[in-house]
Amino acid sequence: MRNMPDMPDRFLRACRREPVDRTPVWFMRQAGRSLPEYRKIKEHYSLLEIARQPELCAQVTLQPVRRLGVDAAILYADIMTPLVAVGVDLDIVEGTGPVVAHPIRTRDDLAALRPLEPDQDIPHVQETIRILRRELAATSTPLIGFAGAPFTLAAYLVEGKPSRDYARTKQLMYGQPELWHALMERLTDIVIGYARGQIAAGIQAFQLFDSWIGALGPRDYARYIQPHVRRIFTALAAPVPTPATGASAERIPLIHFGTGTAGLLELMADAGGDVIGLDWRVTLEDGWRRVGGPERVAAQGNLDPTVLLAPWDVVRAEAEEVLRAAGGRPGHIFNLGHGILPQTPVETLERLVAFVHDYESIATG
């Protein structure tokens, strides 16, 4: 096990654009995927089965923190978790992804999307968060919660399964705009309820994943998506009472991430988020500048995940390019431009975390 970080709150400080001792690093999809200890658990349990068992889910969430020495844990779950919680009939099919039994194509289908009540619908998620906060307290490692964004959730619900072109989704969006916005409104309410339930249970940062938003152009994003995403960030910026005391919890950092977003960054930043996640299709320097720079928001990213399949000297050189672009400015969180690929060597992840943490001394030594 690597030594734990010297400044355990460096991730949260970076989210707030405050000075840190070292660049914080964590990885999307770090809980599982490439870890052999996770694959051993997956021999006996599906993703949804793990997520429904708080002790087991907490164990999986903690694995990369203990193995890699990353600066934050992220709750192990699937972006479809809130939809399962409100009763949508779906399954996570190995090698395929989410498959919805009854896709949403008409106004009558919206009846399947009732509001999410955290205490009744996601008690296992909240209990997992409480377990993790106790386990992580010894090292003060922060816990990130997350949810899928409305467009990405809608893409699965309308298509019924993962898609390459999102043709049915766009057909509904363009052809039935009133139905589209009604669908977005329901999904937005579900996301807000799901996120507030996590916040009340104790997460210390929240990331909104818009995995498929890159399928849209700027005009469509502004017209069909941005108002709903803005409502999520506005709602989550408001205080959330904690069940134990009734007092309002301190506002947590909010991260806004999507893939294929080079043409949408300004609009995404305008929709909300204290941290904007960048993928590898834009340089960190240019992407950060376009969303307002460190004077306005923090930046997260943005190494291409496939780089981690290359020899170490290539990984090191590419990571150094990202760190050089950040220039040591407050507000940079090192991450990949999307999730860890399953075939990524664990040793490469371990070396990358150590390299990022030690970069300043390497650069100036």
N, C-alpha and C positions, 0 to 999 in steps of 0.2 A: 504493500500500500504506500502511495506517495505521502509525503508530509502534507498536512493540511495548510491552507493559505495563511499567510501572516496577518493579513487584513481581511477577516472573514466577511466584512460587509462591502468589499470592493465592487461587487456586482451592483448592489443597490446604489452605491455612491456614483458609479459610472452612469447608471440610469438617470441620476439627478444631475449629471454633468459636473460632478465634484472631483477634485484631485484624488488619485489613487496611487498606491505604492507600486502596483504592477497592473498591466492590462488584464482585466477579467476575461475568462473564457468558459463557455459551456457550448454544448452541441445539441442542435435539434435532433430528435430521435436518439438521444444518448442512452435512454433507458431501454436497453434491449438491442435488437438488430445484430450488432457485431460481437456482443459479449457472450462467451461460452457458458457462463453461469446462467444467463438469460435463456439461451437456447435449450439448456437442460430443463428448465422450468416449462418451456413451451412444448416439450415432449409430452407433457401431461395435461396442460391447460391451454385453452384458446385465449386470445387477447381479451375478449369480453368476460371470460371466466376469471381471469386474473384481476381485471378491473373491478369485479363485483366482490372480491375478497380483500378487505382492507389490509390485513396483515401481510398477505402475499403481494398485494399491489405496492405497499410501502417498501417491501423487500426489493422488488424490482426497481422501484424509483431510486433507491439508495445505492444500487449496485455500481453505477458509473461514478457516483460521488466518491465511493470508497476505492474503486479501482483506478480511476483516472485523475482524481484530485481536481476536478472542475470546481468552479466558483459558485455554482448554483445547481440545485436539483430542479427537475421539471416533472410534474405529476405524470405518472404513467396512465394514459387513457387513450381513447381514440376520438377523433373529431366528431364521430357519430354518436358518442355517449349521450349527449342531451336528447337526441332524437329517439334513441332506445328508451330513455327515461320517460318520455311522454307517450310511449306506446307504439312507435313506428316499427313495423315488422321488417327487420333487416338482419343480415348476417355478414360477418367479416370473413370472406372466403379466401383461404390461403392461396397466394399467387394471383389473386384477382383484385381483392379489396372489398369495399362495401357493396352489397347487393340488396336492393330494396324490393320486397315482395310485391308491393302495390305502388308503383310510381305515381307521382302527383302530376296530373295532366289537365284536370278540370277544376272548377270552383268547388264542386262537391268534395273533391279529394282533400281540400284544405281542412276538412273536419278532423283529419288525422293529426293535425298539429294544434293541440291544446296548449295552454300556458304551462310552463314548468314551475312547480312548487318545490324549492330545494329540499326542505325538511322531509317532504313526503316522497319525492322522486329520486333524490340522489343522496340518501343518508350514507351509503357506502363510500361515496366520493368524499363527503365531509369527514367521515371517520378516518379515512385514509390520510387526509390532510392533517387531522389532529395527531395521528400517530407519527406522521413525518415531522411535524413541528417538535414533538418531544424528542425524537431520535436525532434531529439535526441541531438541537439546542446546544449540545456539547461543543460543537464547532462553529455555532452561529452561522451555518450555511443557509442561505435563503432558499425559499421554495417558490417556484414559478408555477402558476396555474395557466390554463389555456382553454380556448374554444375555437372551433371552426367559424369562419365568417359566413354571413348569409349567402353570398353568391356561391361559395364552395359547397355549402350544405345543399343549396338549391340544385346545383349541378348533379349531385348524387341522387337527390330525390326525384328530379324530373327525368334524368336519363335512366335511372334504375340501377346503374352500375358505372364504373369508371368509363370515361369517354375520351376520344382523341380530339374531336371537333366540337363537342357540346352543341350539336345541331338542334336537338329537341329543346334544350335549355334556351338557346337563342331564338328559336322559333316561337316559343311561348313569350319570351321577353319582347320581341318585336311585334308579334301578331296579336298578343293579348296583354297590353301594358297594364290595364287595371288589375287583371288577375296576377300579373307579375308583382306589382307593388303590394297587393294583398298577401302574396306568399312571402315577400321580403319583410313585411310588417310582422307576420307571425314568427318568422325565423329570428328576426331581431329581438322580439320579446323573449323567445326561448333562450337566445344567447345571453341576454341581459340577466335573466333569472338564473341561468347556470353559472355565470361569472359571479354574480352577487352571492350565490350560495358558497362558492369557493372562497370569496373574500371574507365572508362572515366566519368561515371555518379556520381561516388563518393564512392563506397564501400571501406572499409578500411582493409579488409582481404578477402581472397577467399579460399573456400574449394572445393576440387575435391572429389566427392563421387564415390567410386567404390563398390557399394553395393553387387555385385554378383561375384567379382573377386576371392573369396575363392573357387569357383568351379574349379579353375585351380591349377596345380602343378607348382613348381619352374621352371622347364625346359620350360614348355609351356608359362609361364608368360614372361620369358626372351626372348623367340623366337617370340611370337605373340603379346605381349602387351607392354613390357617395352619401346621399341623405340618410340612408339606413345605417351605414357604418358610422357616420357622424353621431347619430342618435345613441349608438352603443357607447362610444367614447364619452359623450356628454353624460350619459347615465352612470357610467362607472367612475367618473370623476367626482360624483356626489358621494358624501359619506355613507357608509353601510354600517348599521348598528350591529354590534356583536351580541349573540344570544345570551351569553353569560351575564353581562352587565347592562346591556341596553345602550351603552355608550357608543358613539360613533368611532369606527376604526380609522386610523390615519390613512389618508389616500395613498394608494400604492402606485408604483410606476406602471405605465401601460405601454406595451410594445405592439407595434403594428407591422405585420410582416406578410408579404406575398411573393410569389414567384412569377418571373416573366414580366416584371413591373417597370422596366426601363422607361416606358412611355407614360407611366401613371404616377410617378413618384411625387410630383408636386401636388396632385389631387389627393393622393393618399395622406400626405403630411397635413394637408388642409382638413381632411376628414378627422384627424386626431391621432394621438399617440405621443408619449414622452420620448419614445425610442422608435426609430424607423429601421426595420430590418431590410437589408439590401442583399439581393442575390448576386451571382457572379457575372451577370450580363451587363453590369455597369461597374466602372471602377469605384472603389470606396470614396476616393477623393471627389469625383464628379457627382456621385450619388448624394453624398453628404452635403455638398454645396447646393445641390438642387432642392433639397428639403429644408434648407435654411441654415445649414452649418451648425457647429457646436454652440453658437449663441442662441439657437432656437430649440434644437432637439439633439438627443444622443443618437448614435448610429451603431447598428449591430451587423456584423458580417465580416467578410463576404467571400470566403474561400470556396472554390468549386469543390463539391464533395468527391468528385472523381479524381482530383489531384491526390487524394489520400491513398489511391491505389498505385501511385508511382513510387520509385525509389526515394529514400529519405532525403537525399540531397535536393531532389526536385520539390518535395513537400516543403522543406525548409526554405528554399528560395522563394516559392510562391507565397508562403506565409509571411515572409519578411517583406514582400512587396505590399501586402495588406497593411502590415504594421508601419511601414514607412509612409504609406499614404495617410494613415491616421495621424502620424507625426507627433505622437505623444499628447495630443490635445485631449482635455477632459471630455468624457462622454463616449469613448469608443469601447465597445464590447466585442471581443473576437468570437466569431462563430462561422459556421459554414453558410453557403448561400441557399442551402436546403438541408434535408436530413442526411445523417450518416447512411452510407450504403452498407447492406448486410455483409458484404465481402471485405470490408475495411479491416486491415490488421489492427488488433488491439494495441500492439506495440507502437504502431504509428500514432495512434491517438494519445497514448501515454507520452511519447516523445514530443508531440505537438503541444500538449498542455505545458510541459516543462519548458519548451522553447519560448512560448508566448510569455510565460511568467518571467523568464530570465532575459527577455529580449533587450530591455533597456541597458542592462549591464553589458550585454554582448555588443550592443550598438555603440556604447561609449567607452568600452574597455580597450 
